[in-house]
Amino acid sequence: VETYFVDYKTGARMGLGDCYVLTFVTEKQCSCAGHWPGQSCTCGNGPSSSTSHMFICSSSGSGGGGGGGYINYPSNPTPIHGAAPGTSAPNTVPVHGDNVNVGRRLFLASLSPEQRTWLVTNRPEAVYSSIFNFLISNNFSSPSIFFAKEAIDAMMRGGKVDFTYRIIKDPTFENNPCLNNVYTQLGNAPTFQNYLQNFDRDFSVANLKLKGSASLSSLINAETSAPENYLITITFNTNNLNRPALSIARTFIHELIHAEIYRKLLSVAGSPSISLTQAQLIQLRNNYPGLYDYYMRYMWNIPPGQGPSGAQHEAMAQHYRGIIKQALKEYDNNSQSDETYEALAWEGLINTVAWNNLSQSQKNNITTIINNFENSNTNCN
């Protein structure tokens, strides 16, 4: 067994004189009323506290090498409280003073050597400030830490990040003229969030990663992945961009609605990903009864005579086509006919129950309008 210390910036092995110790106090609330240690409590299973230590090392540290630059941590550090009983949401306290420095050191220590080297030595100063201002404003919460790490990965490869709206533009998206131009014409995050909030005040574009890929099936214009570590990724098929810009914008809006549905499910899950346990389904029923109904009908309890279909597409076909239509009209300054926007809103929702309830002549008319639109307008690239 070998034990050694590692430079938190570069990953290089260090001597003991270049290290300092962080002391962590983990406090657990009582199970009956949520009391913290030190508070009066009559529960049988009262609050508890434990202490652990961690070495963090750097050649520029204030350990025996005497490089200066590190603060002196207090012997009785202020704890950053964990989740409250019965929840998975962090019960954070305002981050300031010692907690900020502890959070900063822990975040740096959690990065890969390549990430630390880039962040400490190669990034613009404004980027460094943006990352830590973002983390501090979010009390170094788990979602913000996961987002910041993904943001660093993207920026290391030439991507862009909007920390206000929590949107990561992967370089495969940022460097694609068609995708980036449509994104810009949509007005970036604030404007297309406003589009959708006109219809649903809870709508948020937060915690999104936008990327491009040439490996998706030719039948797929884009796909929105279920959340991983709180982050929802929308991947656009770069082989399917030989369409008018309005059609690409329609894909954007369609996928943003998928992302919003995932965001609602994530809020119910209360964890970095979605598993939809029985308890979460009950919470989904209580918080979003309409969405619960679609998941129950089209994912688990398929009605007789119907094939399995996507619960999200069923909900979108029945309730969100008007949102897509109106958002496209605003994006395009209402330059197309109302029938064109209506037809475009159906793209991606074929074979849903709402589509199958149309007459054959209605379906044929929608298909004809879409084909005429795409054949008579300039492609995005």
Buried (B, 14 or more C-beta within 10 A) or exposed (E): EEEEBBBBBBBEEBEEEBBBEBBBBEBBBBBEBBBBBEEEBEEEEBBEEEEEEEBBBBBEBBBEBEBEEBEEBEEEBBBBBEBEEEEEEBBBEEBEEBBBBBBBBBBBBEBEBEBBBBBBEEBEEEBEEBBBEBBBEBBBBBBBBBBBBBBBBBBBEEBBBBBEBBBBBBBBBBBBEBBBBBBEBBBBBEEBBEBBEEBBEEBBBBBBBBBBBEEBEEEBBBBBBEBBBBBBBBBBBBBBBEBBBBBBBBBBBBBBBBBBBBBBBBBBBEBBEBEBEEEBBEBBBEEBEEBBBBBBBBBEEEEEEEEEBBBBBBBBBBBBBEBBBBBBBBBBEEEBEEEBBBBBBBBBBEEBBBBEEEEEEEBEBBEEBBEEBBEEBEEBB
